[in-house]
Amino acid sequence: MSVLSEKIAAKTATIGVVGMGYVGLPLAVGFGDIGFPILGIDLSAEKVSQLNNGISYIPDIQSANIAALIAANRFRADTDFAALTAADAIFICVPTPLDAQKGPDLHFVQSAAASIAEHLRPEQLIILQSTTYPGTTTEVVLPLLAQSGLTVGRDFFLAFSPERIDPGHTGSSGYNVHNTPKVVGGVTPEGTQLAAQLLSQLTPHIHPVSSPAVAEMSKLLENTFRSVNIALVNELTLLSDRMGIDIWEVIDAAKTKPFGFMPFYPGPGVGGHCIPVDPYYLAWKARAFDFHTKFIELAAEVNSAMPYFTVEKIIHGLNDIGKTIRGANILVLGVAFKRDIDDARNSPAQRVIELLLDAGASVVYHDPFVGEFSVGGNVFSPQRVDIPRVDLTTETLARADCTVITTGHSGIDYRRVAENSALVFDAVNATGNLAHERGNILRLGSNGIKISK
């Protein structure tokens, strides 16, 4: 048994986590909770200061949890990569966004790997968790680490294990780092073994695979599966709208089948850091092999069209009550990319609001989780615009010509919203139980409800 393996077994191995965000912080706290000493690295001095003062900025992680780890001398955060010299295992949990041409942007991964290489020492295990295309671990990360002069498999070990975080549902009642199975593939057999041993301390469900590329592809399959099925239901939503069929009723009927069917739901677009991004990573890599992922790219095309369809339906709904989109006051409810979380990056609401502004509407928003929100700064809308946040009062609702629900947060009283709004356009079926009671509700995928004039 190697020295590193002995440290893992004794839970004395120091765990370094690069990137204290929605992936890295739950991972760090998870290891800290079971007795490992943790070192968190983040370039944000503000985040590091908050963490070292026992303050969490992520809803899924309680401040008391971090404070307890600090009190037990099992957690500290730093902005200096030199601190990683003390780490025995280092997880890379940094963003992997798209560039302006919807290609992979790996500069966060490259920067992290290069900084780790400057302080790499023998008997360290590096595990990349950031979602990326097959080949990243061996083609991008490994050469950067090798610049240290150390040899993989002899001096240090390298593996890929994709993150599986479900923001907003990582508490004791949901899937978290302790009950979610982990896939792991090492550059060398011993790298796979050590990574599996370490991760098995966190969760008993470990699935080793033959290479990092297999592990990388498995993550893209998971999210592309969702993208394709969301696109399917979005396309059926467009058809059902023309046919006067309620797609939500269709889905409720179909999901009564106890086998061979999994329900997916339409919406104003796809959001988050996985579904809008990962299929493009796979499509980009496929082109290097003279392979064009037509099916995957078509799904992305369908999903990216949903904000346009959403705004078209809002315009039609306004026309039905004698209003025009130009000069209309629009209240958007929910700008986070999914319900009951505070993360608004890559939110479907962003493109919907950009299109509403382009059409001449005046837009404000309410979201109980998101205190600030801006749109633009991209190829569609070059100018960055801060969207005013308002309280959800009776006066705010009455002032709006249309209230648009783009994220269905569970804490909002949608009956009150409907009762005090001139027109409601519901893109996520938050008012499904009210739509047939009230004539002022339009839902995405259901044009059978007529507006009372």
ZAKE-564973 format. One record per residue (C-alpha): y, x, z; residue in one letter. Coordinates in nm, 2 decimals, padded with zeros to 4 digits. Layout:
BEGIN
((Y X Z) A)
...
//
This chain:
BEGIN
((00.00 00.00 00.00) M)
((00.34 00.14 -00.10) S)
((00.63 00.18 00.14) V)
((00.81 -00.10 -00.03) L)
((00.51 -00.33 -00.01) S)
((00.48 -00.25 00.37) E)
((00.84 -00.34 00.42) K)
((00.80 -00.67 00.24) I)
((00.50 -00.76 00.44) A)
((00.68 -00.67 00.77) A)
((01.00 -00.86 00.65) K)
((01.20 -00.54 00.72) T)
((01.29 -00.50 00.35) A)
((01.67 -00.55 00.30) T)
((01.73 -00.81 00.03) I)
((02.04 -00.75 -00.19) G)
((02.17 -01.04 -00.39) V)
((02.43 -00.98 -00.66) V)
((02.63 -01.30 -00.72) G)
((02.70 -01.53 -00.43) M)
((02.72 -01.85 -00.63) G)
((02.51 -02.16 -00.67) Y)
((02.20 -01.95 -00.73) V)
((02.25 -01.64 -00.53) G)
((02.38 -01.79 -00.20) L)
((02.09 -02.03 -00.15) P)
((01.84 -01.75 -00.24) L)
((02.01 -01.51 00.01) A)
((02.02 -01.77 00.29) V)
((01.66 -01.87 00.21) G)
((01.54 -01.51 00.27) F)
((01.76 -01.48 00.58) G)
((01.61 -01.79 00.73) D)
((01.26 -01.64 00.72) I)
((01.37 -01.31 00.89) G)
((01.48 -01.07 00.61) F)
((01.80 -00.88 00.64) P)
((02.04 -00.98 00.36) I)
((02.32 -00.81 00.18) L)
((02.53 -01.03 -00.05) G)
((02.74 -00.87 -00.33) I)
((03.02 -01.05 -00.51) D)
((03.33 -00.93 -00.69) L)
((03.54 -01.21 -00.53) S)
((03.70 -01.07 -00.22) A)
((03.78 -01.43 -00.12) E)
((03.41 -01.53 -00.13) K)
((03.30 -01.22 00.06) V)
((03.57 -01.29 00.33) S)
((03.46 -01.65 00.37) Q)
((03.09 -01.55 00.40) L)
((03.15 -01.28 00.65) N)
((03.35 -01.53 00.86) N)
((03.05 -01.77 00.84) G)
((03.21 -02.01 00.60) I)
((03.01 -02.17 00.31) S)
((03.19 -02.28 -00.01) Y)
((02.88 -02.44 -00.15) I)
((02.79 -02.80 -00.03) P)
((02.41 -02.73 -00.03) D)
((02.46 -02.45 00.22) I)
((02.59 -02.53 00.57) Q)
((02.84 -02.29 00.72) S)
((02.65 -02.31 01.05) A)
((02.35 -02.16 00.87) N)
((02.55 -01.86 00.75) I)
((02.71 -01.81 01.09) A)
((02.37 -01.81 01.25) A)
((02.25 -01.54 01.02) L)
((02.56 -01.33 01.09) I)
((02.51 -01.37 01.46) A)
((02.15 -01.25 01.43) A)
((02.27 -00.95 01.23) N)
((02.07 -01.06 00.92) R)
((02.36 -01.13 00.68) F)
((02.67 -00.95 00.55) R)
((02.86 -00.96 00.22) A)
((03.04 -00.69 00.04) D)
((03.23 -00.63 -00.29) T)
((03.11 -00.27 -00.32) D)
((02.79 -00.21 -00.51) F)
((02.75 00.12 -00.32) A)
((02.62 -00.09 -00.03) A)
((02.31 -00.17 -00.24) L)
((02.18 00.18 -00.17) T)
((02.05 00.02 00.16) A)
((01.87 -00.26 -00.03) A)
((01.50 -00.24 -00.09) D)
((01.50 -00.54 -00.34) A)
((01.79 -00.65 -00.55) I)
((01.83 -00.99 -00.72) F)
((02.07 -01.03 -01.01) I)
((02.21 -01.39 -00.99) C)
((02.51 -01.38 -01.22) V)
((02.63 -01.63 -01.49) P)
((02.51 -01.61 -01.85) T)
((02.76 -01.82 -02.04) P)
((02.82 -01.86 -02.42) L)
((03.08 -01.68 -02.62) D)
((03.32 -01.85 -02.86) A)
((03.06 -01.85 -03.13) Q)
((02.79 -02.01 -02.90) K)
((02.61 -01.68 -02.88) G)
((02.49 -01.51 -02.55) P)
((02.75 -01.36 -02.33) D)
((02.57 -01.10 -02.12) L)
((02.86 -00.91 -01.99) H)
((02.81 -01.02 -01.63) F)
((02.44 -00.91 -01.65) V)
((02.53 -00.58 -01.81) Q)
((02.81 -00.51 -01.56) S)
((02.58 -00.59 -01.27) A)
((02.29 -00.38 -01.41) A)
((02.53 -00.08 -01.48) A)
((02.67 -00.10 -01.13) S)
((02.33 -00.11 -00.97) I)
((02.22 00.19 -01.18) A)
((02.50 00.40 -01.03) E)
((02.34 00.35 -00.69) H)
((01.97 00.31 -00.78) L)
((01.73 00.50 -00.57) R)
((01.35 00.54 -00.56) P)
((01.14 00.26 -00.41) E)
((01.37 -00.02 -00.51) Q)
((01.27 -00.35 -00.68) L)
((01.52 -00.52 -00.92) I)
((01.46 -00.88 -01.01) I)
((01.68 -01.05 -01.28) L)
((01.71 -01.43 -01.21) Q)
((01.99 -01.52 -01.45) S)
((01.88 -01.74 -01.74) T)
((01.87 -01.56 -02.07) T)
((01.68 -01.50 -02.39) Y)
((01.34 -01.34 -02.41) P)
((01.38 -00.96 -02.42) G)
((01.69 -00.93 -02.20) T)
((01.51 -00.77 -01.91) T)
((01.35 -00.49 -02.12) T)
((01.61 -00.46 -02.39) E)
((01.93 -00.49 -02.19) V)
((01.87 -00.44 -01.82) V)
((01.61 -00.17 -01.83) L)
((01.80 00.08 -02.05) P)
((02.10 00.04 -01.82) L)
((01.90 00.11 -01.51) L)
((01.73 00.40 -01.68) A)
((02.07 00.57 -01.71) Q)
((02.02 00.65 -01.34) S)
((01.76 00.91 -01.45) G)
((01.48 00.72 -01.26) L)
((01.17 00.59 -01.44) T)
((01.06 00.23 -01.42) V)
((00.71 00.18 -01.27) G)
((00.72 00.52 -01.10) R)
((01.06 00.54 -00.92) D)
((01.18 00.18 -00.93) F)
((01.04 -00.16 -01.03) F)
((01.18 -00.43 -01.25) L)
((01.09 -00.80 -01.30) A)
((01.23 -01.13 -01.42) F)
((01.19 -01.45 -01.22) S)
((01.40 -01.74 -01.35) P)
((01.61 -01.94 -01.10) E)
((01.51 -02.30 -01.04) R)
((01.80 -02.45 -00.85) I)
((01.89 -02.82 -00.85) D)
((02.25 -02.83 -00.73) P)
((02.31 -03.13 -00.50) G)
((01.94 -03.16 -00.42) H)
((01.84 -02.84 -00.25) T)
((01.84 -02.97 00.11) G)
((01.53 -03.04 00.31) S)
((01.46 -03.37 00.12) S)
((01.49 -03.21 -00.22) G)
((01.36 -02.91 -00.41) Y)
((01.48 -02.58 -00.26) N)
((01.39 -02.21 -00.25) V)
((01.10 -02.28 -00.01) H)
((00.92 -02.55 -00.20) N)
((00.99 -02.48 -00.57) T)
((00.72 -02.27 -00.75) P)
((00.84 -01.93 -00.89) K)
((00.74 -01.77 -01.22) V)
((00.75 -01.39 -01.22) V)
((00.69 -01.13 -01.49) G)
((00.73 -00.76 -01.43) G)
((00.79 -00.47 -01.67) V)
((00.48 -00.30 -01.52) T)
((00.18 -00.45 -01.33) P)
((00.30 -00.31 -01.00) E)
((00.65 -00.46 -01.06) G)
((00.49 -00.80 -01.11) T)
((00.28 -00.75 -00.79) Q)
((00.57 -00.65 -00.58) L)
((00.80 -00.92 -00.71) A)
((00.52 -01.18 -00.65) A)
((00.46 -01.04 -00.30) Q)
((00.83 -01.07 -00.21) L)
((00.88 -01.42 -00.36) L)
((00.56 -01.54 -00.19) S)
((00.74 -01.48 00.15) Q)
((00.99 -01.74 00.03) L)
((00.75 -01.99 -00.13) T)
((00.37 -02.00 -00.15) P)
((00.38 -02.12 -00.51) H)
((00.39 -01.81 -00.73) I)
((00.29 -01.80 -01.09) H)
((00.26 -01.44 -01.23) P)
((00.28 -01.40 -01.61) V)
((00.21 -01.10 -01.83) S)
((00.56 -00.99 -01.91) S)
((00.93 -01.06 -01.84) P)
((00.96 -01.21 -02.19) A)
((00.71 -01.48 -02.10) V)
((00.90 -01.56 -01.78) A)
((01.23 -01.56 -01.97) E)
((01.09 -01.80 -02.24) M)
((00.94 -02.03 -01.97) S)
((01.29 -02.09 -01.84) K)
((01.43 -02.17 -02.18) L)
((01.13 -02.40 -02.25) L)
((01.21 -02.60 -01.93) E)
((01.57 -02.65 -02.02) N)
((01.52 -02.70 -02.39) T)
((01.26 -02.97 -02.31) F)
((01.54 -03.15 -02.12) R)
((01.80 -03.10 -02.39) S)
((01.57 -03.23 -02.67) V)
((01.47 -03.54 -02.47) N)
((01.83 -03.61 -02.37) I)
((01.92 -03.59 -02.74) A)
((01.64 -03.83 -02.82) L)
((01.77 -04.09 -02.58) V)
((02.13 -04.02 -02.69) N)
((02.04 -04.09 -03.05) E)
((01.85 -04.41 -02.96) L)
((02.17 -04.50 -02.76) T)
((02.37 -04.48 -03.09) L)
((02.12 -04.69 -03.27) L)
((02.09 -04.95 -02.98) S)
((02.47 -04.98 -02.98) D)
((02.47 -05.08 -03.35) R)
((02.18 -05.32 -03.29) M)
((02.34 -05.48 -02.98) G)
((02.05 -05.37 -02.76) I)
((02.10 -05.25 -02.40) D)
((01.95 -04.90 -02.39) I)
((01.94 -04.90 -02.01) W)
((01.73 -05.21 -02.02) E)
((01.51 -05.04 -02.28) V)
((01.46 -04.73 -02.06) I)
((01.38 -04.95 -01.75) D)
((01.11 -05.13 -01.95) A)
((00.96 -04.81 -02.10) A)
((00.94 -04.63 -01.77) K)
((00.70 -04.90 -01.63) T)
((00.43 -04.72 -01.83) K)
((00.25 -04.51 -01.57) P)
((00.14 -04.24 -01.81) F)
((00.27 -04.06 -02.13) G)
((00.63 -04.14 -02.07) F)
((00.91 -03.96 -01.87) M)
((01.25 -04.13 -01.85) P)
((01.57 -03.95 -01.97) F)
((01.91 -04.11 -01.97) Y)
((02.21 -04.10 -02.21) P)
((02.56 -03.99 -02.11) G)
((02.90 -03.88 -02.24) P)
((02.76 -03.53 -02.30) G)
((02.55 -03.27 -02.13) V)
((02.69 -03.05 -01.86) G)
((02.61 -02.77 -01.62) G)
((02.50 -02.41 -01.67) H)
((02.16 -02.47 -01.83) C)
((02.13 -02.77 -02.07) I)
((02.44 -02.70 -02.28) P)
((02.37 -02.32 -02.29) V)
((02.01 -02.23 -02.29) D)
((01.90 -02.38 -02.62) P)
((02.17 -02.17 -02.79) Y)
((02.03 -01.86 -02.63) Y)
((01.69 -01.93 -02.77) L)
((01.83 -02.02 -03.11) A)
((02.03 -01.70 -03.12) W)
((01.73 -01.49 -03.04) K)
((01.51 -01.67 -03.29) A)
((01.74 -01.57 -03.58) R)
((01.65 -01.21 -03.51) A)
((01.29 -01.30 -03.61) F)
((01.41 -01.49 -03.93) D)
((01.32 -01.82 -03.75) F)
((01.56 -02.11 -03.74) H)
((01.51 -02.36 -03.45) T)
((01.61 -02.67 -03.64) K)
((01.47 -02.91 -03.39) F)
((01.65 -02.74 -03.10) I)
((01.98 -02.70 -03.28) E)
((01.96 -03.07 -03.40) L)
((01.92 -03.18 -03.04) A)
((02.23 -02.97 -02.94) A)
((02.42 -03.13 -03.22) E)
((02.34 -03.48 -03.11) V)
((02.43 -03.40 -02.75) N)
((02.76 -03.24 -02.85) S)
((02.86 -03.55 -03.04) A)
((02.84 -03.78 -02.74) M)
((03.19 -03.72 -02.61) P)
((03.32 -03.83 -02.95) Y)
((03.12 -04.15 -02.93) F)
((03.23 -04.21 -02.58) T)
((03.60 -04.19 -02.67) V)
((03.54 -04.41 -02.98) E)
((03.40 -04.68 -02.75) K)
((03.69 -04.64 -02.51) I)
((03.94 -04.69 -02.80) I)
((03.75 -05.00 -02.92) H)
((03.75 -05.14 -02.56) G)
((04.13 -05.09 -02.54) L)
((04.17 -05.26 -02.87) N)
((03.98 -05.56 -02.74) D)
((04.24 -05.61 -02.46) I)
((04.54 -05.55 -02.69) G)
((04.60 -05.19 -02.59) K)
((04.61 -04.87 -02.80) T)
((04.48 -04.53 -02.70) I)
((04.82 -04.37 -02.77) R)
((05.02 -04.41 -02.45) G)
((04.73 -04.56 -02.26) A)
((04.69 -04.47 -01.89) N)
((04.33 -04.35 -01.84) I)
((04.17 -04.29 -01.50) L)
((03.86 -04.07 -01.52) V)
((03.62 -04.11 -01.23) L)
((03.40 -03.81 -01.17) G)
((03.46 -03.47 -01.34) V)
((03.17 -03.27 -01.18) A)
((02.88 -03.20 -01.42) F)
((02.64 -03.41 -01.21) K)
((02.66 -03.66 -00.93) R)
((02.75 -03.56 -00.57) D)
((02.83 -03.19 -00.64) I)
((03.16 -03.00 -00.65) D)
((03.09 -02.79 -00.97) D)
((03.29 -02.91 -01.27) A)
((03.22 -02.61 -01.50) R)
((03.08 -02.72 -01.84) N)
((03.13 -03.08 -01.73) S)
((03.10 -03.36 -02.00) P)
((03.43 -03.50 -01.86) A)
((03.61 -03.19 -01.99) Q)
((03.56 -03.26 -02.36) R)
((03.60 -03.64 -02.31) V)
((03.94 -03.58 -02.15) I)
((04.04 -03.33 -02.42) E)
((03.97 -03.59 -02.68) L)
((04.16 -03.86 -02.49) L)
((04.46 -03.63 -02.46) L)
((04.44 -03.54 -02.83) D)
((04.45 -03.92 -02.90) A)
((04.77 -03.96 -02.71) G)
((04.65 -04.10 -02.38) A)
((04.78 -04.00 -02.04) S)
((04.49 -03.90 -01.81) V)
((04.45 -03.86 -01.43) V)
((04.12 -03.82 -01.24) Y)
((03.95 -03.89 -00.91) H)
((03.66 -03.70 -00.78) D)
((03.57 -03.68 -00.41) P)
((03.41 -03.34 -00.46) F)
((03.65 -03.17 -00.71) V)
((04.00 -03.09 -00.58) G)
((04.14 -02.93 -00.90) E)
((04.04 -02.98 -01.26) F)
((04.18 -02.85 -01.59) S)
((04.08 -02.88 -01.96) V)
((04.15 -02.68 -02.28) G)
((04.17 -02.31 -02.32) G)
((03.90 -02.32 -02.59) N)
((03.87 -02.35 -02.97) V)
((03.91 -02.73 -02.95) F)
((04.21 -02.74 -02.73) S)
((04.37 -02.39 -02.70) P)
((04.63 -02.49 -02.44) Q)
((04.51 -02.52 -02.08) R)
((04.61 -02.84 -01.91) V)
((04.59 -02.92 -01.54) D)
((04.48 -03.29 -01.49) I)
((04.65 -03.46 -01.20) P)
((04.41 -03.57 -00.92) R)
((04.48 -03.91 -00.76) V)
((04.34 -04.10 -00.47) D)
((04.12 -04.40 -00.55) L)
((04.35 -04.67 -00.43) T)
((04.39 -05.03 -00.55) T)
((04.72 -04.94 -00.70) E)
((04.57 -04.64 -00.89) T)
((04.30 -04.86 -01.04) L)
((04.55 -05.14 -01.13) A)
((04.78 -04.88 -01.30) R)
((04.51 -04.77 -01.54) A)
((04.46 -04.94 -01.87) D)
((04.10 -04.81 -01.86) C)
((03.89 -04.66 -01.59) T)
((03.63 -04.43 -01.74) V)
((03.33 -04.33 -01.53) I)
((03.19 -04.00 -01.65) T)
((03.00 -03.90 -01.33) T)
((02.84 -04.15 -01.10) G)
((02.91 -04.02 -00.76) H)
((02.71 -04.22 -00.50) S)
((03.00 -04.25 -00.25) G)
((03.23 -04.46 -00.48) I)
((03.25 -04.84 -00.44) D)
((03.20 -04.94 -00.80) Y)
((03.24 -05.31 -00.73) R)
((03.58 -05.24 -00.59) R)
((03.65 -05.03 -00.90) V)
((03.55 -05.31 -01.13) A)
((03.74 -05.58 -00.94) E)
((04.07 -05.39 -00.95) N)
((04.05 -05.24 -01.31) S)
((04.17 -05.40 -01.63) A)
((03.89 -05.24 -01.82) L)
((03.60 -05.02 -01.71) V)
((03.41 -04.79 -01.95) F)
((03.09 -04.67 -01.77) D)
((02.93 -04.38 -01.95) A)
((02.65 -04.33 -01.68) V)
((02.54 -04.68 -01.59) N)
((02.70 -04.66 -01.24) A)
((02.79 -05.03 -01.27) T)
((02.46 -05.14 -01.41) G)
((02.41 -05.40 -01.14) N)
((02.76 -05.54 -01.20) L)
((02.79 -05.54 -01.58) A)
((02.65 -05.89 -01.63) H)
((02.88 -06.03 -01.36) E)
((03.21 -05.91 -01.49) R)
((03.36 -05.93 -01.83) G)
((03.58 -05.62 -01.80) N)
((03.29 -05.37 -01.80) I)
((03.17 -05.18 -02.10) L)
((02.88 -04.94 -02.07) R)
((02.76 -04.66 -02.30) L)
((02.46 -04.79 -02.49) G)
((02.53 -05.15 -02.43) S)
((02.78 -05.33 -02.65) N)
((02.65 -05.68 -02.56) G)
((02.91 -05.72 -02.29) I)
((03.23 -05.87 -02.44) K)
((03.57 -05.82 -02.29) I)
((03.74 -06.12 -02.15) S)
((04.09 -06.14 -02.31) K)
//
